[in-house]
Amino acid sequence: MNSSDGAAVVVGVDGSEQARRAVRLAAGEAARRNRMLRIVHGFIWPLLHVPVGAPPGGPPGSGLRNQAERFVTDAITEAEATAPGLRVSGEIIDGEAAAVLVGEAPNAMLIVLGDRGMGGFAALVVGSVAVQVATHADCPVLVARGTDRTEGPVIVGVDGSAVSPPAVEFAAEQASLRGSDLVAVHTYLHPVAREPGDMQPLVYDEEKLRHEERQLLAESVAGLAERWPDLTVHQQTIRGRPAPILTEASQQAQLLVVGGHGRGALSGLLLGSVSQSALHHADCPVAVVRAPG
């Protein structure tokens, strides 16, 4: 996570209603963190060798380049109305939207975008740009979806893998900034392989397993009280599949935080199944936090 003093909150815009919602969400994030908000629009048309200027004899302000400028200008106006006094900048960058936003990640503390853009198909629950950016960006990615709430907890999914610590830390910071509780949710079905080559037992003690899973969750949130002494942390260990449990929990949450890959994720998968499900089905904004490296 890029937490340097110069790191901005970056939001991608394309003129859609989803993008305007993302701008409002990003403006709130930047204001809470006292960071600059950087608004960017990925302008793909030059790459496709499409004329971008106003056509001969066309009305003033016509043409794709002028349209892109309006997208950015309107987004700046939206951000300033959402958080008066916020430092805001805007830029049009030639390139495909996902590539442009991923390129912003090294100098961003957070990237915010809508779940679908103007080109989204109705049959797609979440757009390919959101999935690509969440998969490849080197900073947390916040996707505006579901219902915007100012009440309710921040929920983080914990599975004990390498992505859990950065996800838990991000979620704790979010809960502290929002003045809300943090709910850490850990789910389990049966014993899992802890190390490469481990064999799963055919017979196991249910009570012992429950104790071990609770201990795993407790260890995952240990130390939060020292960094955020005023933060109330709730721990929930639930037997069941993580995706539907987190989806149900998101119905009462301000924010759902998940790791980019889960325990047992295959390297060939772009995103873990739980984070994919959260992006498609959660009923609140979703933050995807990948482990560094």
C-alpha positions as CSV (number, residue, x, y, z in Angstrom):
1,M,0.0,0.0,0.0
2,N,1.4,3.3,-1.0
3,S,1.1,5.6,2.0
4,S,3.6,8.2,1.1
5,D,2.7,11.8,1.7
6,G,2.3,12.5,-2.0
7,A,0.1,9.5,-2.8
8,A,-3.4,10.6,-4.0
9,V,-6.7,8.9,-4.2
10,V,-7.3,8.1,-7.9
11,V,-10.7,7.7,-9.5
12,G,-11.5,6.6,-13.0
13,V,-14.3,8.3,-14.9
14,D,-16.1,7.8,-18.2
15,G,-19.2,9.9,-17.9
16,S,-21.5,7.1,-16.6
17,E,-23.7,7.2,-13.6
18,Q,-21.5,4.5,-12.0
19,A,-18.4,6.7,-12.5
20,R,-20.2,9.7,-10.9
21,R,-21.0,7.5,-7.9
22,A,-17.3,6.4,-7.8
23,V,-16.3,10.1,-7.8
24,R,-18.5,10.8,-4.7
25,L,-17.1,7.7,-3.0
26,A,-13.5,8.7,-3.8
27,A,-14.1,12.3,-2.7
28,G,-15.2,11.0,0.7
29,E,-12.1,8.8,0.9
30,A,-9.7,11.6,0.0
31,A,-11.4,14.0,2.5
32,R,-11.2,11.5,5.3
33,R,-7.5,10.9,4.6
34,N,-6.6,14.6,3.8
35,R,-5.3,13.5,0.4
36,M,-5.6,15.0,-3.1
37,L,-8.2,13.4,-5.4
38,R,-6.9,12.7,-8.9
39,I,-9.5,12.2,-11.5
40,V,-8.4,10.4,-14.7
41,H,-10.1,9.4,-17.9
42,G,-8.6,6.7,-20.1
43,F,-8.9,8.0,-23.7
44,I,-8.7,5.0,-26.0
45,W,-9.7,6.5,-29.3
46,P,-6.2,7.7,-30.4
47,L,-5.0,4.1,-30.1
48,L,-7.7,3.0,-32.5
49,H,-6.8,5.8,-35.0
50,V,-10.2,7.4,-34.6
51,P,-10.5,11.1,-35.3
52,V,-10.9,12.8,-31.9
53,G,-11.4,16.5,-32.9
54,A,-14.6,18.3,-33.8
55,P,-15.8,17.3,-37.2
56,P,-15.7,20.0,-40.0
57,G,-18.7,22.1,-39.7
58,G,-19.7,20.5,-36.4
59,P,-21.1,22.4,-33.4
60,P,-18.6,24.0,-31.0
61,G,-17.5,21.5,-28.3
62,S,-18.3,18.4,-30.4
63,G,-15.8,15.6,-31.0
64,L,-14.5,12.9,-28.8
65,R,-11.7,14.9,-27.2
66,N,-14.1,17.6,-26.1
67,Q,-16.4,14.9,-24.7
68,A,-13.6,13.5,-22.6
69,E,-12.8,16.9,-21.3
70,R,-16.4,17.3,-20.2
71,F,-16.2,13.9,-18.4
72,V,-13.3,15.2,-16.3
73,T,-14.7,18.7,-15.8
74,D,-18.1,17.3,-14.6
75,A,-16.3,14.9,-12.3
76,I,-14.3,17.7,-10.7
77,T,-17.5,19.6,-10.1
78,E,-19.1,16.5,-8.5
79,A,-16.1,16.0,-6.3
80,E,-15.9,19.6,-5.1
81,A,-19.6,19.5,-4.3
82,T,-19.3,16.3,-2.4
83,A,-16.3,17.5,-0.3
84,P,-15.9,21.3,-0.3
85,G,-12.3,22.4,0.0
86,L,-11.0,19.1,-1.4
87,R,-7.8,19.3,-3.5
88,V,-8.8,17.9,-6.9
89,S,-6.9,17.5,-10.2
90,G,-8.0,16.0,-13.5
91,E,-6.3,14.5,-16.5
92,I,-7.1,12.8,-19.8
93,I,-4.6,10.0,-20.5
94,D,-4.4,8.2,-23.9
95,G,-4.9,4.5,-23.4
96,E,-7.4,1.8,-22.4
97,A,-9.1,2.5,-19.2
98,A,-7.8,-0.5,-17.2
99,A,-4.3,0.0,-18.3
100,V,-4.4,3.7,-17.5
101,L,-5.7,3.0,-14.0
102,V,-3.2,0.2,-13.3
103,G,-0.5,2.6,-14.5
104,E,-1.6,5.1,-11.8
105,A,-1.3,2.5,-9.0
106,P,2.4,3.0,-8.1
107,N,1.8,6.6,-7.1
108,A,-1.7,6.1,-5.6
109,M,-2.8,5.1,-2.2
110,L,-6.2,4.0,-3.4
111,I,-7.9,3.5,-6.8
112,V,-11.7,4.0,-7.0
113,L,-13.9,3.1,-9.9
114,G,-17.5,2.1,-10.7
115,D,-18.6,-1.5,-11.1
116,R,-19.5,-0.9,-14.7
117,G,-19.0,1.8,-17.3
118,M,-20.7,3.2,-20.3
119,G,-19.7,0.2,-22.4
120,G,-20.9,-2.4,-19.9
121,F,-23.3,-5.1,-21.1
122,A,-26.5,-5.4,-19.0
123,A,-25.8,-9.1,-18.5
124,L,-22.5,-8.4,-16.8
125,V,-22.8,-7.8,-13.1
126,V,-19.4,-6.2,-12.8
127,G,-17.3,-4.7,-15.7
128,S,-14.1,-6.1,-17.0
129,V,-12.3,-2.9,-16.1
130,A,-13.1,-3.2,-12.4
131,V,-11.9,-6.9,-12.4
132,Q,-8.7,-6.1,-14.3
133,V,-7.7,-3.2,-12.1
134,A,-8.5,-5.1,-8.9
135,T,-6.4,-7.9,-10.2
136,H,-3.3,-6.0,-11.3
137,A,-3.1,-2.7,-9.4
138,D,-0.3,-2.3,-6.8
139,C,-2.6,-0.6,-4.4
140,P,-6.0,-1.2,-2.8
141,V,-8.9,-0.9,-5.2
142,L,-12.3,0.3,-4.1
143,V,-15.3,-0.6,-6.4
144,A,-18.5,1.4,-6.0
145,R,-21.3,-1.2,-6.0
146,G,-24.3,-2.2,-3.9
147,T,-25.8,0.4,-1.5
148,D,-24.0,3.4,-0.1
149,R,-24.3,3.5,3.7
150,T,-23.0,5.8,6.4
151,E,-24.0,3.4,9.1
152,G,-23.0,-0.2,9.8
153,P,-19.6,-1.8,10.2
154,V,-16.6,-2.4,8.0
155,I,-16.4,-6.1,7.3
156,V,-13.2,-7.9,6.4
157,G,-12.9,-11.5,5.2
158,V,-10.0,-13.4,7.0
159,D,-8.7,-16.7,5.8
160,G,-5.2,-16.8,7.3
161,S,-3.4,-16.6,3.9
162,A,-0.7,-14.1,3.0
163,V,-3.4,-11.6,1.8
164,S,-5.1,-11.5,5.2
165,P,-2.7,-9.1,7.1
166,P,-2.9,-6.3,4.5
167,A,-6.6,-6.7,4.1
168,V,-7.1,-6.6,7.9
169,E,-4.9,-3.5,8.2
170,F,-6.7,-1.7,5.5
171,A,-10.1,-2.6,7.0
172,A,-9.1,-1.4,10.4
173,E,-7.9,1.9,9.1
174,Q,-11.1,2.3,7.2
175,A,-13.2,1.5,10.3
176,S,-11.2,4.0,12.3
177,L,-11.6,6.8,9.7
178,R,-15.3,6.1,9.5
179,G,-15.9,5.8,13.2
180,S,-17.4,2.4,12.8
181,D,-16.9,-1.0,14.2
182,L,-14.7,-3.6,12.4
183,V,-16.2,-7.1,12.0
184,A,-13.6,-9.8,11.1
185,V,-15.3,-12.8,9.5
186,H,-13.5,-16.2,9.1
187,T,-15.3,-19.1,7.6
188,Y,-14.3,-22.8,7.4
189,L,-15.7,-26.1,6.1
190,H,-13.2,-28.7,7.1
191,P,-9.5,-29.0,7.8
192,V,-7.3,-27.5,5.2
193,A,-3.7,-27.9,4.1
194,R,-1.6,-25.5,6.1
195,E,1.7,-26.3,4.2
196,P,2.5,-27.7,0.8
197,G,2.2,-31.4,0.8
198,D,-0.1,-31.6,3.9
199,M,-2.7,-34.3,3.8
200,Q,-6.3,-33.6,5.0
201,P,-7.5,-36.0,7.7
202,L,-10.4,-38.2,6.9
203,V,-11.6,-38.0,10.6
204,Y,-11.3,-35.0,12.8
205,D,-12.5,-33.5,16.0
206,E,-15.2,-30.9,15.3
207,E,-14.7,-29.0,18.6
208,K,-10.9,-29.0,18.1
209,L,-11.3,-27.7,14.6
210,R,-13.6,-24.9,15.7
211,H,-11.1,-23.9,18.4
212,E,-8.3,-23.9,15.8
213,E,-10.2,-21.8,13.4
214,R,-11.1,-19.3,16.2
215,Q,-7.5,-19.1,17.2
216,L,-6.5,-18.4,13.5
217,L,-8.9,-15.5,13.4
218,A,-7.8,-14.2,16.8
219,E,-4.1,-14.2,15.6
220,S,-5.1,-12.4,12.4
221,V,-6.5,-9.4,14.3
222,A,-4.0,-9.4,17.2
223,G,-2.3,-6.1,17.5
224,L,-5.1,-4.0,16.1
225,A,-5.9,-2.6,19.6
226,E,-2.4,-1.2,19.9
227,R,-2.6,0.7,16.6
228,W,-6.3,1.7,16.8
229,P,-7.1,1.8,20.6
230,D,-10.5,3.3,20.0
231,L,-11.5,0.7,17.4
232,T,-14.1,-2.0,18.4
233,V,-13.3,-5.3,16.7
234,H,-15.8,-8.2,16.5
235,Q,-14.7,-11.7,15.6
236,Q,-17.0,-14.1,13.8
237,T,-16.0,-17.7,13.0
238,I,-18.7,-19.3,10.9
239,R,-18.9,-22.8,9.4
240,G,-19.8,-22.4,5.8
241,R,-18.6,-21.1,2.4
242,P,-17.0,-17.7,2.5
243,A,-18.7,-16.1,-0.6
244,P,-22.3,-16.4,0.4
245,I,-21.6,-15.6,4.1
246,L,-19.7,-12.4,3.2
247,T,-22.4,-11.4,0.6
248,E,-25.1,-11.7,3.3
249,A,-23.0,-9.8,5.8
250,S,-22.5,-7.0,3.2
251,Q,-26.2,-6.2,3.3
252,Q,-25.6,-4.3,6.6
253,A,-22.1,-3.0,6.0
254,Q,-20.6,0.3,4.9
255,L,-17.7,-1.5,3.2
256,L,-16.6,-5.1,2.5
257,V,-12.8,-5.7,2.4
258,V,-11.4,-8.9,0.8
259,G,-7.9,-10.1,-0.1
260,G,-6.9,-10.4,-3.8
261,H,-6.2,-14.2,-3.4
262,G,-7.5,-16.6,-0.8
263,R,-6.0,-19.7,0.9
264,G,-5.5,-22.4,-1.7
265,A,-5.8,-20.0,-4.7
266,L,-4.2,-21.2,-7.9
267,S,-1.6,-18.9,-9.4
268,G,-3.3,-19.1,-12.7
269,L,-6.4,-17.4,-11.4
270,L,-6.6,-13.7,-11.9
271,L,-8.5,-13.1,-8.7
272,G,-9.5,-15.5,-5.9
273,S,-13.1,-16.9,-6.0
274,V,-14.1,-15.0,-2.9
275,S,-12.9,-11.6,-4.2
276,Q,-14.6,-12.3,-7.5
277,S,-17.8,-13.1,-5.8
278,A,-17.6,-10.0,-3.7
279,L,-17.2,-7.8,-6.7
280,H,-20.2,-9.4,-8.4
281,H,-22.6,-9.8,-5.5
282,A,-21.8,-7.7,-2.5
283,D,-24.5,-5.2,-1.4
284,C,-22.0,-2.4,-0.5
285,P,-18.8,-1.0,-1.9
286,V,-16.0,-3.6,-2.0
287,A,-12.2,-3.0,-1.5
288,V,-9.8,-5.6,-2.9
289,V,-6.4,-5.5,-1.1
290,R,-3.6,-7.6,-2.6
291,A,-0.5,-8.7,-0.8
292,P,2.6,-6.8,-1.8
293,G,5.1,-8.5,-4.1
